[in-house]
Amino acid sequence: METRTQKEQVDASAASKDLQSVSSTIALNFHLSGQNAIEVYQNIGENYTNIILAPAMQETFKSTVSQFTASDLIGKREEVKQIAYTELKSRLAKYNIIVDDFNIVNFDFSKDFNNAIEQKTVAEQNKERAQIEAQTAMIQAQGQADAQKILKDSGSLSDAYLQFLAIQKWDGKLPSATNGTPFFQIPIK
């Protein structure tokens, strides 16, 4: 019977608190208690990893995952790991199996859930972008209004300045008709 640290890795699936399907690969580092290895051999046999370990890992994963919503599983991964580690350590101790470490290699959710998360993220990004654009437009409009008020109050809002503003907004196309007043006058020397 091997008493050095070993690794057991299994694929597990469960339902989260909000009934989302969760799949994962989980890994357990463990070793047999050296002084009780003979007892494990006599009572369980050499195949103790399939008889005791794998089912305990599956059951622990199911019971731990069911305590969290799917989004909490992502955000509280370390807490999920710690709860599973503590439960496995307690569960396997009575079989003289010492748990060294427990790892959640990955979390996979249903395609629909992943799509919903992606859509929610995109919607939040679009909302933030729209808010920023609206704030920018408001600041620009306020700045233009303030500048025009200052120019008006100071008497600097002259015909030449107004013509300059018109030229700044000009799209490069001459108007097809005018009311007799030229769009701008070219000085003749």
C-alpha positions in Angstrom: 0.0 0.0 0.0 1.4 3.4 -1.1 1.8 5.9 1.8 3.4 8.7 -0.3 1.2 11.6 -1.5 -0.9 10.6 -4.5 -3.3 12.5 -6.8 -6.8 11.5 -7.7 -8.6 13.5 -10.4 -12.2 13.1 -11.4 -14.8 14.8 -13.5 -17.8 15.8 -11.5 -21.2 17.4 -12.2 -23.7 19.0 -9.9 -26.5 21.6 -9.8 -25.9 25.0 -8.2 -28.2 26.6 -5.7 -30.0 28.4 -8.6 -30.3 25.0 -10.5 -27.6 25.7 -13.1 -25.7 22.6 -14.4 -22.1 22.8 -13.3 -19.3 20.5 -14.5 -15.8 20.4 -13.2 -12.6 18.6 -13.0 -11.5 18.2 -9.4 -8.2 16.9 -8.0 -7.3 15.6 -4.6 -3.8 15.2 -3.2 -3.9 12.6 -0.4 -1.9 9.8 1.3 -2.6 6.9 3.5 -1.8 7.0 7.2 1.4 4.9 7.3 0.5 3.2 10.6 -3.0 2.3 9.3 -2.2 1.2 5.7 -2.6 -2.5 6.7 -6.1 -1.7 8.1 -7.1 0.0 4.8 -5.8 -3.0 2.9 -7.7 -5.5 5.1 -11.0 -3.5 5.3 -11.2 -1.9 1.8 -8.5 -3.4 -0.4 -6.0 -2.0 -2.9 -8.8 -0.4 -5.0 -9.7 2.0 -2.2 -9.5 5.0 -4.6 -12.4 3.7 -6.6 -14.3 2.4 -3.7 -14.0 5.3 -1.2 -12.1 8.2 -2.7 -13.9 8.9 -6.1 -17.4 8.6 -4.6 -16.5 10.9 -1.7 -15.1 13.5 -4.1 -18.3 13.4 -6.2 -20.6 13.6 -3.2 -18.6 16.4 -1.6 -18.6 18.4 -4.9 -22.3 18.0 -5.3 -23.1 19.1 -1.7 -20.6 22.0 -1.8 -21.8 23.4 -5.2 -25.4 23.2 -4.2 -24.7 25.8 -1.5 -23.8 28.5 -4.1 -25.4 30.2 -7.1 -23.6 29.7 -10.4 -22.2 33.3 -10.4 -21.1 32.9 -6.8 -19.1 29.8 -7.7 -17.0 31.9 -10.0 -16.6 34.8 -7.6 -16.1 32.7 -4.4 -14.0 29.9 -5.9 -11.6 29.9 -2.9 -14.4 29.6 -0.4 -16.0 26.7 -2.4 -12.6 25.0 -2.4 -12.1 25.5 1.3 -15.6 24.0 2.2 -15.0 21.0 0.0 -11.5 20.5 1.4 -12.8 20.6 5.0 -15.7 18.2 4.2 -13.4 15.7 2.4 -10.8 15.8 5.1 -13.5 14.9 7.7 -15.2 12.3 5.5 -12.0 10.4 4.5 -10.3 10.5 8.0 -12.4 7.6 9.2 -10.9 5.5 6.4 -7.3 6.5 7.4 -7.0 8.6 4.2 -5.3 12.0 4.9 -6.3 14.8 2.6 -3.3 17.1 1.7 -5.0 19.4 -0.8 -8.1 19.8 -2.9 -8.3 21.7 -6.2 -11.0 22.8 -8.5 -9.3 22.6 -11.9 -12.2 24.3 -13.7 -15.9 25.2 -13.7 -18.0 24.7 -16.8 -21.6 25.8 -17.1 -24.3 25.1 -19.7 -24.1 26.8 -23.0 -27.3 28.8 -22.3 -25.8 30.1 -19.0 -22.5 31.1 -20.6 -24.5 32.9 -23.4 -26.6 34.7 -20.7 -23.4 35.8 -18.9 -21.9 37.1 -22.1 -25.1 39.0 -23.1 -25.3 40.6 -19.6 -21.7 41.7 -19.8 -22.1 43.2 -23.3 -25.3 45.0 -22.2 -23.5 46.4 -19.1 -20.6 47.6 -21.3 -23.0 49.2 -23.8 -24.8 51.0 -21.0 -21.6 52.3 -19.6 -20.4 53.4 -23.0 -23.7 55.2 -23.6 -23.5 57.0 -20.2 -20.0 58.1 -21.0 -21.0 59.4 -24.4 -24.0 61.2 -23.0 -21.8 62.8 -20.3 -19.2 63.8 -22.9 -21.8 65.4 -25.1 -23.3 67.3 -22.2 -19.9 68.6 -21.1 -19.1 69.7 -24.7 -22.5 71.4 -25.1 -22.0 73.2 -21.8 -18.5 74.2 -22.8 -19.8 75.7 -26.1 -22.6 77.5 -24.4 -20.3 78.9 -21.8 -17.8 80.0 -24.5 -20.6 81.7 -26.5 -21.9 83.5 -23.4 -18.5 84.8 -22.6 -18.0 86.0 -26.2 -21.4 87.6 -26.2 -20.9 89.3 -22.8 -17.5 90.6 -23.8 -18.7 91.9 -27.1 -16.3 89.6 -29.0 -19.1 87.8 -30.9 -18.4 89.7 -34.0 -19.5 89.0 -37.6 -16.0 87.8 -38.4 -16.0 85.3 -35.5 -19.5 84.1 -36.5 -18.2 83.6 -40.1 -15.2 81.7 -38.7 -17.6 79.4 -36.8 -19.6 78.8 -40.0 -16.5 77.9 -41.9 -15.5 75.4 -39.1 -18.8 73.6 -39.6 -18.7 73.7 -43.4 -18.6 70.3 -45.0 -16.8 71.5 -48.1 -19.8 71.6 -50.4 -21.0 74.9 -51.7 -24.7 75.6 -51.2 -26.8 75.1 -54.3 -28.8 78.3 -53.6 -28.4 81.3 -51.3 -30.6 84.1 -50.3 -28.3 86.6 -52.0 -25.7 86.7 -49.3 -22.5 84.8 -50.1 -21.6 82.1 -47.7 -18.2 83.7 -47.2 -16.4 86.5 -49.0 -13.1 86.1 -50.6 -11.1 89.4 -50.1 -10.1 91.0 -53.3 -6.8 92.9 -53.3 
